[in-house]
Structures are given as C-alpha cells and as structure tokens.
C-alpha cells in the first residue's frame, strides 16, 4: 500500500508549503498529493483554496495575485505551529524540493473555466516535457477538466476525486477515461475496490489518519492512502515489515555431507 503525503504533510507542517514538503521528503516520503491553482501571472501554484483567507489570514483571490505577491504571504494560519514563515509556493519550487519523487497526484481545484483551461495546458506540457506519464496523475472533481486533459494527451493519467455515494464512483471514473479513483474514505468498501480494480483503476483513498482505518482499508485491497501524517505512517509500516521479517524462522544450515545424496 502506497503512502501519499496529503498537501505535503498537512498534520505535521503547514499544508502545501515548501517546509511541509521538505519535512516529508527528508523523512523518506516520495509520494505526494497537492492542490494546484493558477496565479495571476499564469504560473501553477500550490494551494487548496481559491482564496488566501484561510491559510494566510489575508483576504485575496489566488487568481488575482502574482506568484511574487503570493510569496510574500505567510501560510501558517489555521495550521500546525511552525518556527519560520511559509509562503505559498509555485509548483516548480515544490518539484525542485522533491527531485526524486516517485509519484505525484496534482489535484486541480475548480476555478474559472478560462483559468482551468490555461492550467490544463501548463500541466500537460509539464508532464510531456519531462516524460512523467508514470510519475504523475492529474486529479480533480471537475469532470470538464478531466475530459480536457485526455483530449490533449490520452496518455496522461487522470483521477476522479469523488466524495458522493451516488452516482456510482467507479462508473463515473471509467466513463471519464480515468486511471485513478480518488475516493473519500467513508465511501470505500471491498465491493467498490473490487469493482474499481476490475475496471483497471488505481484506488487512492483520502484522508486517512488513523492506523486502524489504514489497516481496514489495506484489507479491502486499496492501492494507496492519502494521509496528513505521512512520516509517522511510513514509520509504522516500515516497523511492521521489519518485525515480520524478524519473526521468520531462521534457515538451518545443513552439513555438506548430509546434503550429499539428497535430491
């Protein structure tokens, strides 16, 4: 089961900030989920809300602020305590911070249609230029955006972010040509996972912060979890694996003479 850091490491550091991504990356996390919007000067930036109000305490619309203006804001509002200012980063800055990432889920938030169209172009070009077809997926709850991605390049992997029980999430994801089903944890069941796998979908569940919930989801057969606490989660599963290995019976070395004549 793959562990994705939610918005970097939302429960361990300010969400969607360079310190958060650095923290998780330093502790071995190589899979990340983050939110993408377009700045006023046309550059993808990493922030969840279309406004800066919640995370910075300063009123403003992301689409009306340049990357320079966003870099002057401190995104430590309504989050875990942190010892230094955390600005709103560009996507490029995050990627530079995590150069050896294994996989990224770039979740595109619903915005003005024209802005989403430009952002779709930017992200498609990024994946094509770097040949990241196996290292990135563009996810969204916006069905128009998901269709536009596939229209530009059907090889780019997409994922439907889904948090409603109806209509059927698997059928919707397949209808949109998606590769990932990014499912709210409360909607997950063995039946949904099996149906998704039958359609060739990777099931990624969010947001999972309790170990017992992770273990229950693991039994259902999910492919990945998205968690606010990726480093502690990774530590738990690494320790579990190490303990399992230590409990394996040791191989008994036989005398060469005893082995002679055996088949």
N, C-alpha and C positions, 0 to 999 in steps of 0.2 A: 504494500500500500504506500503510495507516494504522499509525501507531506508538503503542502504548499503553504508558504508564509502569506497570511491574509493582510493585504495592504502593507507588505513588508513583514512587520511583526507587531501588529496593532496592540496586542496586550502587553508587549514588552518595551515598546518605544513608540514615539509619536507616529501615527499612521501616515503612510505614503510620504515619508521623508527620507532623505539620504541617511541620517543617523540610524533610522529603523532598518533600512536595507543593509547598511554596513554591519550593524549588530547581528542580524540573522546570518548574513553571508560569512562573517567571521566565525560563527559557531557551526558552520557546516551546511547551512540551508542552501540548496541550489535550485529549488522550485519556488516560484513566486507568483502571486496574484496581485494585480494592482489596477487602479481605475484611471482611465485616460479621458482627458478633455482637450479642447483646442484653445490656445491662448489668443489674445487679440492680434498678435503678430504671426499667427499661423503655425505655431510650433506645439506639438503634443506635450502636455504637462500631466503630472501625476497627482490627481486629487479626486476625491469621491464626489463631492457636491458641486453643483454648478455655480455656487456662490462660495465666498471665502468666510462667511459669517461664523459657521460652527467651529471650524478648526483654527481660525486666527483671531476671532473676536472683532474683526474689522469687516464692515459691510462692503460688499463688492461682488460683481459678476466676473467669473473666470474669463468668459468670452470677451470682456471689455477691458481686461488687464493684460499688459505685455508680460513676457517672461521676466523682464527686468523688474517690473513692479511687483510681480508675484514673489520674486526672490528677496524682496525687502520685507515681506511679511513673516511673522513668527507663528508657525503651525503647532504650537504647544498648548493650544486652548482646548479644553474638554478632552484631555487625553491623560496618559500616564505621565508622572513627573519626569522631566529630563533636564540635565545640567547645562545644556547650551541651546542657543536659538536654533530652530529648524525651519528653514524656508520651504516653499513649495517648489519642488524640483521639476526640471524638464525630464522627459523620458530618456533622452540621451544621457543625462547625468546619472540616472539610475542604472542604465545599461553599462556605463563606464565603471560604476561602482561594483557591479556584479559580472565581471567579464567572462567567467567560466560557468555561467548559469546553465542548468540542464534543460529547463523549460520555463516559459513564462505564459501566464494567462493575462492578456491585456483586455480588461473589461471596459468597453466603450459605453459611457453613460448617455442617455437620451438628451439631446440638445437641439438647437435649431437645425432644421434639415440641411441647410446650406453648409453649416459648420461641420455637421457629421459627414457630409459628402467630401469635404476637404480632408477631414481627419481620416476617412476611409482611404483616400489616395495616399496620404502620408504613411500610414501603417502598412499598406500593401507594398509600397515602394521599399520600405524598410526591410520587410521580410524577403522580398525578391532580391534586393541588392545584397543582402547578407546570406542568402540561401538558408533561411531559418524555417523552412517548411516543417521540419521535425522538432524545432526548438521553440515554437511559439504558436499560440492559438488566439484568435480574436473572438472574444465572447461578448455577449450583450443580451439584454432582454428586448431590445428593439429589433423586431423582425425585418423591418426595411433595411437596416444596416447590415444584417447578416446576409440578406439577399444580394446587396450591393458588393459585399466582399467577394462572394462566389462569382458574381458577374465579372469582376475584374480579373480574378485568378481562381479557378476552381480547385487549385492545389493548396491554397491557403486554408489551414484548418480553422474551423469556426465552432463556437459553442453557444448553445441556448441557455441563458440564465433564467431559471424557472422557479417560481415560488407559489404557484397555484396548483391545486389538485385537479382542476378541470380548466380547459380541455386536457386530454391526455398528453403528458410531457414528452413521452417517447415518440409518439406520432408527430407531434409538432416539431421536434428536433429533426426527425428524419425528413419530414416534408420540406424543411428549410435547407436540407443538404448538409446538416451539421455533423461534426465529428465528435463533439463533446456535448454531454448533457450536464450542466452545472446546476445541481439540484439543492434546494433548501432541505436541510437535514430532516425537518419534520415530515417531509413528503416521501422520504426514502423507505423502501421496503424491499424484501427479497424479490418479490414479483416484479417490481419496477426495474430493479437491477438486471434481472434475468431477461426481461423484455428489451432493455436497452442493449445489452450485450448481444442479443440475438440480431439486433439491427446494426451491430458493429460500432456502437457508441461507447466512448470512454465516459464513465460516470464519476464526476467530481462533486463532492458534497460540501456544502458550506452552512453556517460557520460552526465548526465542531471544536469545542474547547474542553470537554470532559473526557478523560481517558476511557471511562466505561462506555460512553457513547461511541468513541472511536473503535473500541473492541466489538461493540454490537454491529457497527457498520462494516467492520472487517469481515465478520461472519456472513453478512449479506452479500459479500463479494464485490464491494465498490473498488474502484481503481485508485482514487485519491481523495484526500480530505484537504480542506482549506481551513486553517486554524489561526487564531490570534496569537497562539503561543507555540510557534514552530520549533524553537530551540529546545524547550523543555520536552516537547512531544518527541522530537528526534532522539533526545537522550533516553527517554523511556523505552522506545522501541529498539534502540541500539543495545541498551542494557538487557532487554528481554532476549534479544538474539544471542548476546554473549552468554547469558545464563543458560539458555537452551543448549548451546554448544558445550558448555562446561559439564552439563549433566549427561552428555552422551557417553556410553561405555567406552573405555579406552581399548584400543586394539591390542590384543595379546600377541606378542612376537613369538613365533614358534622356532624351535631349534631346527637348523637346516637339515639335520639328519632325519628329523621327524617328518619334514616336508617331502623328503625324497620318497618317491614311490606313490605319492598322492596324486590324484587327478582333479 
